[in-house]
Amino acid sequence: MKAAFIAYNQALVEDVEDILSQLSLRGFTRWQDVLGSHAWPSKNMATLCIVDDYIAPILKKRIQALDNEAPEQGLRIFFWETIDV
């Protein structure tokens, strides 16, 4: 299993949720309003979910496709190996 950490602009919340839903990833944690200031008022989000090894490349491909549609939004995904869940 892998831990997937997705960091993204608040404008992409629904798109990221749609991808997670399409892959039946229901159990995840989301942090809202990550960073943001008067100089850079945009808010970022972060989502952490645990996925099976076979889902990780599919999730990565879909997140990267979304990033390619709107590269200025700053969407990234990172994975870590998970020892036990």
N, CA, C and O atoms as CSV, one atom per row, in Angstrom:
chain,resi,resn,atom,element,x,y,z
A,1,MET,N,N,0.837,-1.176,0.000
A,1,MET,CA,C,0.000,0.000,0.000
A,1,MET,C,C,0.879,1.234,0.000
A,1,MET,O,O,2.049,1.197,0.382
A,2,LYS,N,N,0.278,2.332,-0.442
A,2,LYS,CA,C,1.001,3.595,-0.504
A,2,LYS,C,C,0.158,4.703,0.116
A,2,LYS,O,O,-1.072,4.678,0.069
A,3,ALA,N,N,0.854,5.671,0.696
A,3,ALA,CA,C,0.206,6.890,1.161
A,3,ALA,C,C,0.357,7.913,0.047
A,3,ALA,O,O,1.472,8.192,-0.394
A,4,ALA,N,N,-0.742,8.467,-0.405
A,4,ALA,CA,C,-0.727,9.475,-1.468
A,4,ALA,C,C,-1.042,10.835,-0.851
A,4,ALA,O,O,-2.077,11.011,-0.209
A,5,PHE,N,N,-0.148,11.781,-1.050
A,5,PHE,CA,C,-0.327,13.155,-0.567
A,5,PHE,C,C,-0.534,14.037,-1.786
A,5,PHE,O,O,0.328,14.112,-2.661
A,6,ILE,N,N,-1.682,14.705,-1.839
A,6,ILE,CA,C,-2.024,15.559,-2.976
A,6,ILE,C,C,-2.121,16.992,-2.467
A,6,ILE,O,O,-2.885,17.277,-1.545
A,7,ALA,N,N,-1.344,17.892,-3.068
A,7,ALA,CA,C,-1.375,19.316,-2.725
A,7,ALA,C,C,-1.899,20.068,-3.947
A,7,ALA,O,O,-1.461,19.826,-5.071
A,8,TYR,N,N,-2.849,20.990,-3.711
A,8,TYR,CA,C,-3.500,21.635,-4.846
A,8,TYR,C,C,-4.179,22.939,-4.445
A,8,TYR,O,O,-4.444,23.181,-3.267
A,9,ASN,N,N,-4.453,23.765,-5.434
A,9,ASN,CA,C,-5.155,25.018,-5.239
A,9,ASN,C,C,-6.631,24.736,-4.962
A,9,ASN,O,O,-7.191,23.761,-5.463
A,10,GLN,N,N,-7.246,25.591,-4.169
A,10,GLN,CA,C,-8.658,25.398,-3.802
A,10,GLN,C,C,-9.583,25.339,-5.018
A,10,GLN,O,O,-10.676,24.780,-4.931
A,11,ALA,N,N,-9.168,25.896,-6.129
A,11,ALA,CA,C,-9.988,25.864,-7.340
A,11,ALA,C,C,-10.183,24.442,-7.866
A,11,ALA,O,O,-11.094,24.190,-8.654
A,12,LEU,N,N,-9.338,23.522,-7.436
A,12,LEU,CA,C,-9.393,22.148,-7.942
A,12,LEU,C,C,-10.060,21.165,-6.978
A,12,LEU,O,O,-10.017,19.958,-7.215
A,13,VAL,N,N,-10.664,21.647,-5.915
A,13,VAL,CA,C,-11.255,20.763,-4.905
A,13,VAL,C,C,-12.226,19.765,-5.524
A,13,VAL,O,O,-12.103,18.561,-5.297
A,14,GLU,N,N,-13.179,20.246,-6.296
A,14,GLU,CA,C,-14.183,19.343,-6.869
A,14,GLU,C,C,-13.555,18.353,-7.842
A,14,GLU,O,O,-13.953,17.189,-7.886
A,15,ASP,N,N,-12.583,18.804,-8.617
A,15,ASP,CA,C,-11.924,17.912,-9.576
A,15,ASP,C,C,-11.162,16.793,-8.865
A,15,ASP,O,O,-11.233,15.633,-9.270
A,16,VAL,N,N,-10.441,17.143,-7.811
A,16,VAL,CA,C,-9.703,16.133,-7.047
A,16,VAL,C,C,-10.678,15.177,-6.375
A,16,VAL,O,O,-10.462,13.965,-6.389
A,17,GLU,N,N,-11.747,15.705,-5.785
A,17,GLU,CA,C,-12.759,14.841,-5.159
A,17,GLU,C,C,-13.393,13.899,-6.180
A,17,GLU,O,O,-13.675,12.743,-5.866
A,18,ASP,N,N,-13.618,14.384,-7.388
A,18,ASP,CA,C,-14.184,13.531,-8.440
A,18,ASP,C,C,-13.245,12.371,-8.762
A,18,ASP,O,O,-13.689,11.234,-8.921
A,19,ILE,N,N,-11.954,12.657,-8.857
A,19,ILE,CA,C,-10.978,11.597,-9.145
A,19,ILE,C,C,-10.977,10.566,-8.021
A,19,ILE,O,O,-10.992,9.363,-8.285
A,20,LEU,N,N,-10.959,11.024,-6.777
A,20,LEU,CA,C,-10.975,10.092,-5.642
A,20,LEU,C,C,-12.243,9.251,-5.648
A,20,LEU,O,O,-12.197,8.047,-5.394
A,21,SER,N,N,-13.367,9.881,-5.937
A,21,SER,CA,C,-14.649,9.164,-5.978
A,21,SER,C,C,-14.676,8.132,-7.108
A,21,SER,O,O,-15.141,7.009,-6.915
A,22,GLN,N,N,-14.178,8.514,-8.282
A,22,GLN,CA,C,-14.157,7.591,-9.424
A,22,GLN,C,C,-13.314,6.356,-9.126
A,22,GLN,O,O,-13.591,5.273,-9.643
A,23,LEU,N,N,-12.285,6.515,-8.294
A,23,LEU,CA,C,-11.422,5.389,-7.932
A,23,LEU,C,C,-11.885,4.702,-6.641
A,23,LEU,O,O,-11.193,3.830,-6.115
A,24,SER,N,N,-13.055,5.101,-6.139
A,24,SER,CA,C,-13.644,4.542,-4.916
A,24,SER,C,C,-12.742,4.716,-3.702
A,24,SER,O,O,-12.691,3.845,-2.833
A,25,LEU,N,N,-12.030,5.841,-3.642
A,25,LEU,CA,C,-11.184,6.167,-2.493
A,25,LEU,C,C,-12.004,7.049,-1.554
A,25,LEU,O,O,-12.099,8.262,-1.741
A,26,ARG,N,N,-12.588,6.419,-0.548
A,26,ARG,CA,C,-13.510,7.125,0.338
A,26,ARG,C,C,-12.865,7.615,1.622
A,26,ARG,O,O,-13.285,8.631,2.176
A,27,GLY,N,N,-11.862,6.917,2.099
A,27,GLY,CA,C,-11.247,7.285,3.372
A,27,GLY,C,C,-10.013,8.142,3.148
A,27,GLY,O,O,-8.962,7.633,2.757
A,28,PHE,N,N,-10.134,9.418,3.391
A,28,PHE,CA,C,-8.992,10.305,3.235
A,28,PHE,C,C,-9.109,11.470,4.209
A,28,PHE,O,O,-10.177,11.726,4.766
A,29,THR,N,N,-8.008,12.162,4.405
A,29,THR,CA,C,-7.972,13.339,5.259
A,29,THR,C,C,-7.626,14.534,4.393
A,29,THR,O,O,-6.715,14.473,3.568
A,30,ARG,N,N,-8.366,15.634,4.588
A,30,ARG,CA,C,-8.095,16.838,3.817
A,30,ARG,C,C,-7.828,18.007,4.754
A,30,ARG,O,O,-8.548,18.221,5.730
A,31,TRP,N,N,-6.789,18.751,4.440
A,31,TRP,CA,C,-6.498,19.993,5.151
A,31,TRP,C,C,-6.917,21.147,4.244
A,31,TRP,O,O,-6.578,21.175,3.061
A,32,GLN,N,N,-7.648,22.089,4.806
A,32,GLN,CA,C,-8.104,23.242,4.045
A,32,GLN,C,C,-7.320,24.482,4.439
A,32,GLN,O,O,-6.720,24.553,5.512
A,33,ASP,N,N,-7.344,25.442,3.550
A,33,ASP,CA,C,-6.731,26.751,3.799
A,33,ASP,C,C,-5.269,26.634,4.197
A,33,ASP,O,O,-4.820,27.268,5.152
A,34,VAL,N,N,-4.533,25.818,3.457
A,34,VAL,CA,C,-3.104,25.665,3.704
A,34,VAL,C,C,-2.389,26.830,3.028
A,34,VAL,O,O,-2.474,27.010,1.813
A,35,LEU,N,N,-1.691,27.610,3.832
A,35,LEU,CA,C,-0.988,28.789,3.361
A,35,LEU,C,C,-1.964,29.841,2.832
A,35,LEU,O,O,-3.176,29.626,2.867
A,36,GLY,N,N,-1.480,30.914,2.368
A,36,GLY,CA,C,-2.290,32.034,1.907
A,36,GLY,C,C,-2.002,33.240,2.782
A,36,GLY,O,O,-1.908,33.121,4.004
A,37,SER,N,N,-1.864,34.376,2.167
A,37,SER,CA,C,-1.578,35.607,2.904
A,37,SER,C,C,-2.187,36.781,2.153
A,37,SER,O,O,-2.795,36.603,1.097
A,38,HIS,N,N,-2.024,37.973,2.698
A,38,HIS,CA,C,-2.560,39.156,2.022
A,38,HIS,C,C,-1.851,39.376,0.685
A,38,HIS,O,O,-2.444,39.923,-0.245
A,39,ALA,N,N,-0.597,38.958,0.582
A,39,ALA,CA,C,0.144,39.121,-0.669
A,39,ALA,C,C,-0.204,38.037,-1.688
A,39,ALA,O,O,-0.164,38.274,-2.895
A,40,TRP,N,N,-0.543,36.854,-1.196
A,40,TRP,CA,C,-0.906,35.727,-2.063
A,40,TRP,C,C,-2.167,35.104,-1.469
A,40,TRP,O,O,-2.090,34.098,-0.763
A,41,PRO,N,N,-3.328,35.700,-1.752
A,41,PRO,CA,C,-4.553,35.303,-1.054
A,41,PRO,C,C,-5.132,33.936,-1.413
A,41,PRO,O,O,-6.028,33.448,-0.725
A,42,SER,N,N,-4.647,33.332,-2.447
A,42,SER,CA,C,-5.172,32.031,-2.848
A,42,SER,C,C,-4.899,30.995,-1.762
A,42,SER,O,O,-3.847,31.013,-1.124
A,43,LYS,N,N,-5.837,30.111,-1.564
A,43,LYS,CA,C,-5.692,29.050,-0.569
A,43,LYS,C,C,-5.333,27.740,-1.248
A,43,LYS,O,O,-5.745,27.475,-2.377
A,44,ASN,N,N,-4.575,26.945,-0.558
A,44,ASN,CA,C,-4.225,25.613,-1.037
A,44,ASN,C,C,-4.894,24.574,-0.153
A,44,ASN,O,O,-5.316,24.865,0.966
A,45,MET,N,N,-4.980,23.381,-0.667
A,45,MET,CA,C,-5.553,22.257,0.057
A,45,MET,C,C,-4.535,21.125,0.023
A,45,MET,O,O,-3.623,21.121,-0.805
A,46,ALA,N,N,-4.698,20.175,0.921
A,46,ALA,CA,C,-3.873,18.977,0.920
A,46,ALA,C,C,-4.756,17.797,1.304
A,46,ALA,O,O,-5.582,17.900,2.211
A,47,THR,N,N,-4.581,16.690,0.618
A,47,THR,CA,C,-5.346,15.481,0.888
A,47,THR,C,C,-4.368,14.317,1.027
A,47,THR,O,O,-3.437,14.170,0.235
A,48,LEU,N,N,-4.597,13.498,2.042
A,48,LEU,CA,C,-3.794,12.306,2.269
A,48,LEU,C,C,-4.724,11.100,2.242
A,48,LEU,O,O,-5.725,11.063,2.958
A,49,CYS,N,N,-4.389,10.120,1.416
A,49,CYS,CA,C,-5.188,8.891,1.374
A,49,CYS,C,C,-4.251,7.695,1.214
A,49,CYS,O,O,-3.149,7.812,0.678
A,50,ILE,N,N,-4.711,6.563,1.686
A,50,ILE,CA,C,-3.964,5.312,1.571
A,50,ILE,C,C,-4.578,4.523,0.419
A,50,ILE,O,O,-5.789,4.307,0.374
A,51,VAL,N,N,-3.726,4.097,-0.511
A,51,VAL,CA,C,-4.229,3.409,-1.699
A,51,VAL,C,C,-3.490,2.088,-1.904
A,51,VAL,O,O,-2.341,1.938,-1.489
A,52,ASP,N,N,-4.151,1.149,-2.536
A,52,ASP,CA,C,-3.508,-0.110,-2.915
A,52,ASP,C,C,-2.452,0.168,-3.972
A,52,ASP,O,O,-2.551,1.139,-4.722
A,53,ASP,N,N,-1.448,-0.684,-4.027
A,53,ASP,CA,C,-0.347,-0.498,-4.970
A,53,ASP,C,C,-0.823,-0.380,-6.421
A,53,ASP,O,O,-0.270,0.406,-7.190
A,54,TYR,N,N,-1.830,-1.144,-6.795
A,54,TYR,CA,C,-2.289,-1.104,-8.180
A,54,TYR,C,C,-3.068,0.171,-8.509
A,54,TYR,O,O,-3.198,0.529,-9.679
A,55,ILE,N,N,-3.588,0.860,-7.486
A,55,ILE,CA,C,-4.328,2.111,-7.697
A,55,ILE,C,C,-3.371,3.297,-7.844
A,55,ILE,O,O,-3.690,4.255,-8.547
A,56,ALA,N,N,-2.216,3.251,-7.199
A,56,ALA,CA,C,-1.285,4.389,-7.180
A,56,ALA,C,C,-0.943,4.918,-8.576
A,56,ALA,O,O,-1.031,6.129,-8.784
A,57,PRO,N,N,-0.560,4.081,-9.540
A,57,PRO,CA,C,-0.232,4.638,-10.861
A,57,PRO,C,C,-1.445,5.224,-11.584
A,57,PRO,O,O,-1.311,6.171,-12.358
A,58,ILE,N,N,-2.615,4.666,-11.334
A,58,ILE,CA,C,-3.835,5.196,-11.946
A,58,ILE,C,C,-4.134,6.574,-11.361
A,58,ILE,O,O,-4.439,7.513,-12.096
A,59,LEU,N,N,-4.044,6.692,-10.034
A,59,LEU,CA,C,-4.271,7.973,-9.361
A,59,LEU,C,C,-3.254,9.007,-9.847
A,59,LEU,O,O,-3.618,10.145,-10.145
A,60,LYS,N,N,-1.993,8.616,-9.927
A,60,LYS,CA,C,-0.947,9.535,-10.388
A,60,LYS,C,C,-1.237,10.032,-11.800
A,60,LYS,O,O,-1.109,11.223,-12.081
A,61,LYS,N,N,-1.627,9.124,-12.683
A,61,LYS,CA,C,-1.916,9.493,-14.070
A,61,LYS,C,C,-3.082,10.481,-14.150
A,61,LYS,O,O,-3.033,11.444,-14.916
A,62,ARG,N,N,-4.115,10.241,-13.368
A,62,ARG,CA,C,-5.283,11.136,-13.404
A,62,ARG,C,C,-4.978,12.503,-12.805
A,62,ARG,O,O,-5.434,13.525,-13.319
A,63,ILE,N,N,-4.213,12.523,-11.728
A,63,ILE,CA,C,-3.833,13.804,-11.118
A,63,ILE,C,C,-2.930,14.583,-12.072
A,63,ILE,O,O,-3.095,15.793,-12.228
A,64,GLN,N,N,-1.983,13.906,-12.706
A,64,GLN,CA,C,-1.104,14.587,-13.648
A,64,GLN,C,C,-1.868,15.096,-14.869
A,64,GLN,O,O,-1.536,16.156,-15.400
A,65,ALA,N,N,-2.875,14.367,-15.320
A,65,ALA,CA,C,-3.710,14.825,-16.436
A,65,ALA,C,C,-4.461,16.093,-16.045
A,65,ALA,O,O,-4.565,17.026,-16.841
A,66,LEU,N,N,-4.980,16.126,-14.830
A,66,LEU,CA,C,-5.666,17.321,-14.345
A,66,LEU,C,C,-4.688,18.487,-14.250
A,66,LEU,O,O,-5.033,19.615,-14.605
A,67,ASP,N,N,-3.479,18.227,-13.777
A,67,ASP,CA,C,-2.463,19.275,-13.696
A,67,ASP,C,C,-2.129,19.819,-15.079
A,67,ASP,O,O,-1.917,21.022,-15.235
A,68,ASN,N,N,-2.080,18.958,-16.072
A,68,ASN,CA,C,-1.783,19.393,-17.441
A,68,ASN,C,C,-2.875,20.283,-18.018
A,68,ASN,O,O,-2.605,21.116,-18.882
A,69,GLU,N,N,-4.114,20.111,-17.545
A,69,GLU,CA,C,-5.230,20.947,-18.003
A,69,GLU,C,C,-5.119,22.374,-17.462
A,69,GLU,O,O,-5.515,23.329,-18.130
A,70,ALA,N,N,-4.581,22.510,-16.255
A,70,ALA,CA,C,-4.480,23.825,-15.615
A,70,ALA,C,C,-3.162,23.915,-14.837
A,70,ALA,O,O,-3.173,23.926,-13.607
A,71,PRO,N,N,-2.034,23.977,-15.540
A,71,PRO,CA,C,-0.735,23.931,-14.851
A,71,PRO,C,C,-0.478,25.105,-13.909
A,71,PRO,O,O,0.346,24.996,-13.000
A,72,GLU,N,N,-1.162,26.208,-14.112
A,72,GLU,CA,C,-0.965,27.370,-13.235
A,72,GLU,C,C,-1.557,27.179,-11.844
A,72,GLU,O,O,-1.287,27.979,-10.949
A,73,GLN,N,N,-2.358,26.139,-11.644
A,73,GLN,CA,C,-2.996,25.915,-10.346
A,73,GLN,C,C,-2.081,25.225,-9.331
A,73,GLN,O,O,-2.370,25.247,-8.134
A,74,GLY,N,N,-1.003,24.622,-9.779
A,74,GLY,CA,C,-0.043,24.032,-8.847
A,74,GLY,C,C,-0.512,22.756,-8.172
A,74,GLY,O,O,-0.583,22.696,-6.945
A,75,LEU,N,N,-0.826,21.755,-8.940
A,75,LEU,CA,C,-1.288,20.465,-8.425
A,75,LEU,C,C,-0.123,19.474,-8.406
A,75,LEU,O,O,0.564,19.306,-9.414
A,76,ARG,N,N,0.101,18.815,-7.260
A,76,ARG,CA,C,1.192,17.843,-7.136
A,76,ARG,C,C,0.715,16.628,-6.340
A,76,ARG,O,O,-0.154,16.737,-5.474
A,77,ILE,N,N,1.295,15.480,-6.649
A,77,ILE,CA,C,1.016,14.267,-5.890
A,77,ILE,C,C,2.339,13.605,-5.531
A,77,ILE,O,O,3.263,13.556,-6.343
A,78,PHE,N,N,2.418,13.096,-4.303
A,78,PHE,CA,C,3.609,12.416,-3.783
A,78,PHE,C,C,3.166,11.111,-3.155
A,78,PHE,O,O,2.057,11.015,-2.630
A,79,PHE,N,N,4.037,10.095,-3.205
A,79,PHE,CA,C,3.722,8.803,-2.613
A,79,PHE,C,C,4.798,8.381,-1.619
A,79,PHE,O,O,5.980,8.681,-1.786
A,80,TRP,N,N,4.355,7.675,-0.578
A,80,TRP,CA,C,5.251,7.030,0.371
A,80,TRP,C,C,4.790,5.594,0.528
A,80,TRP,O,O,3.597,5.298,0.455
A,81,GLU,N,N,5.750,4.706,0.747
A,81,GLU,CA,C,5.406,3.316,1.048
A,81,GLU,C,C,4.752,3.273,2.424
A,81,GLU,O,O,5.162,3.990,3.336
A,82,THR,N,N,3.738,2.432,2.567
A,82,THR,CA,C,3.042,2.266,3.839
A,82,THR,C,C,3.329,0.882,4.373
A,82,THR,O,O,3.127,-0.109,3.670
A,83,ILE,N,N,3.795,0.798,5.601
A,83,ILE,CA,C,4.149,-0.484,6.188
A,83,ILE,C,C,2.928,-1.208,6.716
A,83,ILE,O,O,2.789,-2.414,6.508
A,84,ASP,N,N,2.047,-0.502,7.389
A,84,ASP,CA,C,0.883,-1.141,8.004
A,84,ASP,C,C,-0.265,-0.154,8.058
A,84,ASP,O,O,-0.066,1.045,8.254
A,85,VAL,N,N,-1.468,-0.676,7.881
A,85,VAL,CA,C,-2.660,0.170,7.942
A,85,VAL,C,C,-3.581,-0.391,9.004
A,85,VAL,O,O,-4.658,0.158,9.239
